[in-house]
Amino acid sequence: MIATRWWSHVNAVNAPPQMRAWLTEPGSLTARLMEHSRQFRVRRIRQGRGLVMPDEQEILRLPRRVQVQQRNVVLACDGRPVVFAHTSVPLNATASDWPLFGSLGERSLGSTLFGDPLVQRGQLEFARLRTDHPMRLRLVEALGPQAAPVLFARRCLYHRRRGSLLVSEIFLPAVLDLALQPNAA
């Protein structure tokens, strides 16, 4: 497997202009998706312990590949999957660091992150995910094979109290259809 390089500037991934606008969204992705659809839904695929991905270990400051709490969800607008999101939380994070993480269910993590004044958002990083990236393989398990040979992704490290939480999002090609049709409702 070829290591994925995460970049601090979106220009490094050579995304088309419409995709770049989604990748660089400075606010809540959940809020933006809701603005561009009549029906927004979070579908939880999996939540529980799992081995941290190789490209997550360094940013989470873990000494080696260890178990973390993980959550995989699909964000859908008007019944179409548009984003696959993966979250990793080190096991040393406490319930007071991330009090709602374990009980989110089908609710959006983004709405809790952006509504909490204790949460500090780090810098966005961007990547082009090839077919062999572990997160992309989880996407295939959830939604089946994706036709695009390269999918664009972003990730961001959040801090609350002493805990860290890493959110990674893969943007599916269907997200580009939303940019053309803002919600008129």
WOSUL-V908951 format. One record per residue. N is the residue number from 1. RES is the residue in one letter. SS is DSSP state (helix for helix, strand for strand, loop for the rest). NEAR is the number of other C-alpha atoms within 12 Angstrom. Layout:
N/RES/SS/NEAR
N/RES/SS/NEAR
This chain:
1/M/loop/12
2/I/loop/13
3/A/loop/17
4/T/loop/28
5/R/loop/23
6/W/loop/27
7/W/strand/21
8/S/loop/19
9/H/loop/20
10/V/helix/28
11/N/helix/21
12/A/helix/17
13/V/helix/27
14/N/loop/20
15/A/loop/27
16/P/loop/17
17/P/helix/15
18/Q/helix/21
19/M/helix/32
20/R/helix/27
21/A/helix/24
22/W/helix/37
23/L/helix/40
24/T/loop/30
25/E/loop/24
26/P/loop/19
27/G/loop/20
28/S/loop/23
29/L/helix/38
30/T/helix/34
31/A/helix/27
32/R/helix/27
33/L/helix/38
34/M/helix/30
35/E/helix/22
36/H/loop/27
37/S/loop/29
38/R/loop/20
39/Q/loop/22
40/F/strand/29
41/R/strand/27
42/V/strand/33
43/R/strand/29
44/R/strand/26
45/I/strand/24
46/R/strand/27
47/Q/strand/24
48/G/strand/24
49/R/strand/19
50/G/strand/21
51/L/strand/24
52/V/loop/32
53/M/loop/33
54/P/helix/25
55/D/helix/29
56/E/helix/39
57/Q/helix/24
58/E/loop/18
59/I/loop/29
60/L/loop/34
61/R/loop/21
62/L/loop/23
63/P/loop/14
64/R/loop/18
65/R/loop/18
66/V/loop/24
67/Q/strand/23
68/V/strand/29
69/Q/strand/31
70/Q/strand/33
71/R/strand/39
72/N/strand/40
73/V/strand/37
74/V/strand/38
75/L/strand/42
76/A/strand/33
77/C/strand/33
78/D/loop/23
79/G/loop/17
80/R/strand/26
81/P/strand/33
82/V/strand/41
83/V/strand/39
84/F/strand/44
85/A/strand/41
86/H/strand/44
87/T/strand/42
88/S/strand/46
89/V/strand/43
90/P/strand/40
91/L/loop/25
92/N/loop/21
93/A/loop/25
94/T/loop/20
95/A/loop/20
96/S/loop/16
97/D/loop/26
98/W/loop/32
99/P/loop/20
100/L/loop/20
101/F/helix/33
102/G/helix/26
103/S/helix/17
104/L/loop/23
105/G/loop/20
106/E/loop/24
107/R/loop/23
108/S/loop/35
109/L/helix/40
110/G/helix/36
111/S/helix/23
112/T/helix/24
113/L/helix/33
114/F/helix/22
115/G/loop/17
116/D/loop/20
117/P/loop/12
118/L/loop/19
119/V/strand/24
120/Q/strand/22
121/R/strand/26
122/G/loop/20
123/Q/loop/23
124/L/loop/27
125/E/strand/33
126/F/strand/35
127/A/strand/36
128/R/strand/37
129/L/strand/35
130/R/loop/25
131/T/loop/24
132/D/loop/20
133/H/loop/28
134/P/helix/25
135/M/helix/41
136/R/helix/38
137/L/helix/24
138/R/helix/27
139/L/helix/35
140/V/helix/23
141/E/helix/18
142/A/helix/24
143/L/helix/24
144/G/loop/12
145/P/loop/17
146/Q/loop/26
147/A/loop/15
148/A/loop/18
149/P/loop/16
150/V/loop/23
151/L/strand/38
152/F/strand/46
153/A/strand/41
154/R/strand/44
155/R/strand/42
156/C/strand/39
157/L/strand/31
158/Y/strand/35
159/H/strand/27
160/R/strand/29
161/R/loop/19
162/R/loop/19
163/G/strand/27
164/S/strand/36
165/L/strand/41
166/L/strand/44
167/V/strand/39
168/S/strand/43
169/E/strand/43
170/I/strand/44
171/F/strand/44
172/L/loop/38
173/P/loop/27
174/A/loop/29
175/V/helix/37
176/L/helix/28
177/D/helix/23
178/L/helix/33
179/A/helix/24
180/L/loop/16
181/Q/loop/19
182/P/loop/18
183/N/loop/20
184/A/loop/12
185/A/loop/10
